[in-house]
Amino acid sequence: MPVWSLAVPAATNDDEISKETSMNIVTFATPVSVDPSQFILSLYHGTRTKDMMLKQRHGVLQLLCPQHKHLVAALGKHEAVAPRLLPECALYLHLTVDPEATMWDVGDHVVAHFRQTSVGYWDTAEQLVVAASSTEPTQSPPPLIPRLHCTRDSCEKKACSE
């Protein structure tokens, strides 16, 4: 079974984008369309990750690998704040909240509809996430996390694909 983590740029109290990323394990992530690529995610109530995702309306779904198994308990019903994306994930999917979608409150989660706007991979040589493609044919590939350049050791305020 795939294990996903959602990473969302965190915001400060004055809505400035910080250099931190809020993360949680996403227990329920289901692709619902191939063309265009779309997902349904459930976001756990009471987490900054859910609040930031619904406020900023974009984030990165990271497909974890076996070497990430120690993070599952830490990122389960609790969030972590990190200065970057997780390194060495199998896949990175930039998602945006579908502007026409309905969100459902389903007990301890909110369920929302997302569009995949780009795909990224971990570049071992460069030690950063590289945008591989865009699902928006009329636009250049969007950055994986706008305004954050995430490497193994740091984040800067610029685009990951720059």
NUNU-485744 format. One record per residue (C-alpha): residue number from 1; residue in three letters; y, z, x. Coordinates in steps of 0.2 Angstrom, whole numbers. Layout:
BEGIN
<rec n="NUM" res="ALA" v="Y" w="Z" u="X"/>
...
This chain:
BEGIN
<rec n="1" res="MET" v="0" w="0" u="0"/>
<rec n="2" res="PRO" v="17" w="-5" u="7"/>
<rec n="3" res="VAL" v="29" w="10" u="11"/>
<rec n="4" res="TRP" v="48" w="6" u="10"/>
<rec n="5" res="SER" v="63" w="15" u="15"/>
<rec n="6" res="LEU" v="80" w="11" u="8"/>
<rec n="7" res="ALA" v="95" w="12" u="19"/>
<rec n="8" res="VAL" v="113" w="12" u="12"/>
<rec n="9" res="PRO" v="129" w="13" u="22"/>
<rec n="10" res="ALA" v="136" w="30" u="19"/>
<rec n="11" res="ALA" v="154" w="33" u="13"/>
<rec n="12" res="THR" v="166" w="47" u="18"/>
<rec n="13" res="ASN" v="175" w="57" u="5"/>
<rec n="14" res="ASP" v="189" w="44" u="5"/>
<rec n="15" res="ASP" v="177" w="30" u="2"/>
<rec n="16" res="GLU" v="178" w="23" u="20"/>
<rec n="17" res="ILE" v="162" w="16" u="27"/>
<rec n="18" res="SER" v="155" w="28" u="39"/>
<rec n="19" res="LYS" v="144" w="25" u="54"/>
<rec n="20" res="GLU" v="130" w="34" u="46"/>
<rec n="21" res="THR" v="116" w="27" u="35"/>
<rec n="22" res="SER" v="109" w="37" u="21"/>
<rec n="23" res="MET" v="90" w="34" u="19"/>
<rec n="24" res="ASN" v="76" w="38" u="7"/>
<rec n="25" res="ILE" v="58" w="33" u="4"/>
<rec n="26" res="VAL" v="57" w="21" u="-11"/>
<rec n="27" res="THR" v="41" w="26" u="-20"/>
<rec n="28" res="PHE" v="42" w="12" u="-32"/>
<rec n="29" res="ALA" v="48" w="-5" u="-26"/>
<rec n="30" res="THR" v="41" w="-21" u="-35"/>
<rec n="31" res="PRO" v="45" w="-39" u="-33"/>
<rec n="32" res="VAL" v="48" w="-47" u="-50"/>
<rec n="33" res="SER" v="54" w="-64" u="-45"/>
<rec n="34" res="VAL" v="51" w="-76" u="-31"/>
<rec n="35" res="ASP" v="64" w="-89" u="-34"/>
<rec n="36" res="PRO" v="77" w="-81" u="-34"/>
<rec n="37" res="SER" v="69" w="-66" u="-25"/>
<rec n="38" res="GLN" v="72" w="-51" u="-35"/>
<rec n="39" res="PHE" v="65" w="-33" u="-35"/>
<rec n="40" res="ILE" v="65" w="-18" u="-46"/>
<rec n="41" res="LEU" v="67" w="-1" u="-37"/>
<rec n="42" res="SER" v="67" w="17" u="-43"/>
<rec n="43" res="LEU" v="80" w="28" u="-35"/>
<rec n="44" res="TYR" v="77" w="47" u="-35"/>
<rec n="45" res="HIS" v="90" w="57" u="-44"/>
<rec n="46" res="GLY" v="100" w="70" u="-33"/>
<rec n="47" res="THR" v="101" w="60" u="-17"/>
<rec n="48" res="ARG" v="116" w="53" u="-8"/>
<rec n="49" res="THR" v="106" w="37" u="-5"/>
<rec n="50" res="LYS" v="104" w="33" u="-24"/>
<rec n="51" res="ASP" v="123" w="38" u="-27"/>
<rec n="52" res="MET" v="129" w="26" u="-12"/>
<rec n="53" res="MET" v="117" w="12" u="-18"/>
<rec n="54" res="LEU" v="124" w="12" u="-35"/>
<rec n="55" res="LYS" v="142" w="14" u="-29"/>
<rec n="56" res="GLN" v="142" w="1" u="-15"/>
<rec n="57" res="ARG" v="129" w="-10" u="-24"/>
<rec n="58" res="HIS" v="120" w="-15" u="-8"/>
<rec n="59" res="GLY" v="108" w="-9" u="5"/>
<rec n="60" res="VAL" v="93" w="-13" u="15"/>
<rec n="61" res="LEU" v="75" w="-11" u="10"/>
<rec n="62" res="GLN" v="65" w="-8" u="26"/>
<rec n="63" res="LEU" v="46" w="-11" u="26"/>
<rec n="64" res="LEU" v="39" w="4" u="37"/>
<rec n="65" res="CYS" v="25" w="2" u="49"/>
<rec n="66" res="PRO" v="11" w="14" u="54"/>
<rec n="67" res="GLN" v="22" w="21" u="68"/>
<rec n="68" res="HIS" v="34" w="27" u="55"/>
<rec n="69" res="LYS" v="21" w="38" u="45"/>
<rec n="70" res="HIS" v="29" w="54" u="52"/>
<rec n="71" res="LEU" v="45" w="49" u="42"/>
<rec n="72" res="VAL" v="37" w="49" u="25"/>
<rec n="73" res="ALA" v="38" w="67" u="22"/>
<rec n="74" res="ALA" v="56" w="69" u="29"/>
<rec n="75" res="LEU" v="62" w="54" u="19"/>
<rec n="76" res="GLY" v="52" w="58" u="3"/>
<rec n="77" res="LYS" v="62" w="67" u="-10"/>
<rec n="78" res="HIS" v="75" w="71" u="3"/>
<rec n="79" res="GLU" v="87" w="60" u="11"/>
<rec n="80" res="ALA" v="91" w="58" u="30"/>
<rec n="81" res="VAL" v="107" w="53" u="37"/>
<rec n="82" res="ALA" v="105" w="42" u="52"/>
<rec n="83" res="PRO" v="117" w="32" u="63"/>
<rec n="84" res="ARG" v="107" w="16" u="61"/>
<rec n="85" res="LEU" v="93" w="6" u="53"/>
<rec n="86" res="LEU" v="75" w="12" u="57"/>
<rec n="87" res="PRO" v="69" w="2" u="73"/>
<rec n="88" res="GLU" v="53" w="-9" u="73"/>
<rec n="89" res="CYS" v="51" w="-10" u="54"/>
<rec n="90" res="ALA" v="40" w="-25" u="48"/>
<rec n="91" res="LEU" v="54" w="-32" u="38"/>
<rec n="92" res="TYR" v="72" w="-29" u="32"/>
<rec n="93" res="LEU" v="77" w="-35" u="15"/>
<rec n="94" res="HIS" v="96" w="-35" u="11"/>
<rec n="95" res="LEU" v="97" w="-31" u="-8"/>
<rec n="96" res="THR" v="112" w="-31" u="-20"/>
<rec n="97" res="VAL" v="112" w="-23" u="-37"/>
<rec n="98" res="ASP" v="111" w="-37" u="-50"/>
<rec n="99" res="PRO" v="128" w="-37" u="-58"/>
<rec n="100" res="GLU" v="121" w="-42" u="-75"/>
<rec n="101" res="ALA" v="106" w="-29" u="-74"/>
<rec n="102" res="THR" v="103" w="-14" u="-85"/>
<rec n="103" res="MET" v="99" w="2" u="-76"/>
<rec n="104" res="TRP" v="87" w="14" u="-84"/>
<rec n="105" res="ASP" v="86" w="33" u="-82"/>
<rec n="106" res="VAL" v="68" w="37" u="-82"/>
<rec n="107" res="GLY" v="65" w="56" u="-79"/>
<rec n="108" res="ASP" v="68" w="60" u="-60"/>
<rec n="109" res="HIS" v="73" w="42" u="-56"/>
<rec n="110" res="VAL" v="85" w="28" u="-60"/>
<rec n="111" res="VAL" v="77" w="11" u="-61"/>
<rec n="112" res="ALA" v="88" w="-4" u="-56"/>
<rec n="113" res="HIS" v="86" w="-23" u="-54"/>
<rec n="114" res="PHE" v="91" w="-30" u="-37"/>
<rec n="115" res="ARG" v="93" w="-47" u="-29"/>
<rec n="116" res="GLN" v="87" w="-51" u="-12"/>
<rec n="117" res="THR" v="101" w="-59" u="-2"/>
<rec n="118" res="SER" v="94" w="-60" u="16"/>
<rec n="119" res="VAL" v="79" w="-56" u="26"/>
<rec n="120" res="GLY" v="79" w="-49" u="44"/>
<rec n="121" res="TYR" v="67" w="-44" u="57"/>
<rec n="122" res="TRP" v="67" w="-32" u="72"/>
<rec n="123" res="ASP" v="71" w="-42" u="88"/>
<rec n="124" res="THR" v="62" w="-32" u="101"/>
<rec n="125" res="ALA" v="71" w="-40" u="116"/>
<rec n="126" res="GLU" v="88" w="-37" u="109"/>
<rec n="127" res="GLN" v="83" w="-20" u="101"/>
<rec n="128" res="LEU" v="92" w="-24" u="84"/>
<rec n="129" res="VAL" v="90" w="-31" u="67"/>
<rec n="130" res="VAL" v="93" w="-50" u="66"/>
<rec n="131" res="ALA" v="96" w="-60" u="50"/>
<rec n="132" res="ALA" v="82" w="-72" u="48"/>
<rec n="133" res="SER" v="87" w="-81" u="32"/>
<rec n="134" res="SER" v="98" w="-81" u="16"/>
<rec n="135" res="THR" v="92" w="-83" u="-1"/>
<rec n="136" res="GLU" v="110" w="-90" u="-6"/>
<rec n="137" res="PRO" v="109" w="-108" u="-1"/>
<rec n="138" res="THR" v="127" w="-112" u="-3"/>
<rec n="139" res="GLN" v="133" w="-97" u="9"/>
<rec n="140" res="SER" v="129" w="-93" u="27"/>
<rec n="141" res="PRO" v="117" w="-78" u="29"/>
<rec n="142" res="PRO" v="125" w="-62" u="24"/>
<rec n="143" res="PRO" v="124" w="-47" u="36"/>
<rec n="144" res="LEU" v="110" w="-35" u="33"/>
<rec n="145" res="ILE" v="122" w="-21" u="31"/>
<rec n="146" res="PRO" v="140" w="-27" u="29"/>
<rec n="147" res="ARG" v="152" w="-18" u="41"/>
<rec n="148" res="LEU" v="138" w="-10" u="51"/>
<rec n="149" res="HIS" v="130" w="-17" u="67"/>
<rec n="150" res="CYS" v="114" w="-7" u="69"/>
<rec n="151" res="THR" v="105" w="-6" u="85"/>
<rec n="152" res="ARG" v="92" w="7" u="91"/>
<rec n="153" res="ASP" v="105" w="18" u="98"/>
<rec n="154" res="SER" v="121" w="15" u="88"/>
<rec n="155" res="CYS" v="131" w="8" u="74"/>
<rec n="156" res="GLU" v="148" w="-1" u="75"/>
<rec n="157" res="LYS" v="159" w="-7" u="61"/>
<rec n="158" res="LYS" v="154" w="-25" u="61"/>
<rec n="159" res="ALA" v="141" w="-36" u="53"/>
<rec n="160" res="CYS" v="123" w="-35" u="59"/>
<rec n="161" res="SER" v="121" w="-54" u="61"/>
<rec n="162" res="GLU" v="136" w="-56" u="72"/>
